[in-house]
């Protein structure tokens, strides 16, 4: 997959994580959903899966704190 097609896919992935993370009640649940989505997204983009999980989990856990998934 070339770099031009990865950017829209990656943006869509992160928006999806924030939308899904808003559907659950606790930070732990949002972190789990974010981590799963980050890992799957990294695997789909041939990236580092561990890094995707960490970034996704952090984004999921913190999205309500920054006002995105309220």
N, C-alpha and C positions, 0 to 999 in steps of 0.2 A: 504494500500500500504506500503510495507516495505521500509526501509531507502535506500537499495541498488538501488531500482528502482526510487526513488525520485531524486537522484543526476543527472542522465543523463537528466531527464525530466526538471529539474530546469535549467540546463545549456542550454538546447535547448530553453527554454522559454526566457532566458536573451539574447541569441544570436538573436532570432527572434525579440525581442523588439528593439535591436540596428539596425537590418537590416531594419525593418519597419520605425523606427524613421528617418532614413536617406532619406526617400522618401518624406518628407514634408519640407516646407520652414522655418517655424518659431519655436522658442523654445517652444511656447505655444502649437502648434500642436503636436510637438514631446512629450511634457509632457503629453498631453491628451492620445496619443496612448500608451505611456509607462505606464501610470496609469491604463488604461483599461486592458492592457496585464498583469500587475502586479496583479490586482484584480482578474482576471480570473485565473491566475496561482496559486495564493494563495488559491482560492476556490477549485481548482482542487486538490491541495496538502493538503487540510484540514488545511491550515494555517490561520493566521490572515489577513483578507481581507484588513483592513485599512492599515496595515503595507505594504502589497503587493502593494497597490495603491501608497502609499508615495514613496516607493523604486523605483517602476516602473516609476513614474512621474519624480523623480529626475534623474534617469538614462536616460530617454528620453530627458529631457531638457538639460542635460550636455554632451550627447554623442558626439555632434559636437565640443564641447570645448576641449575634450580630444582626438579628431581625429579619433573616431571610425566610425562615420556615415557621412562622408563628401562625 
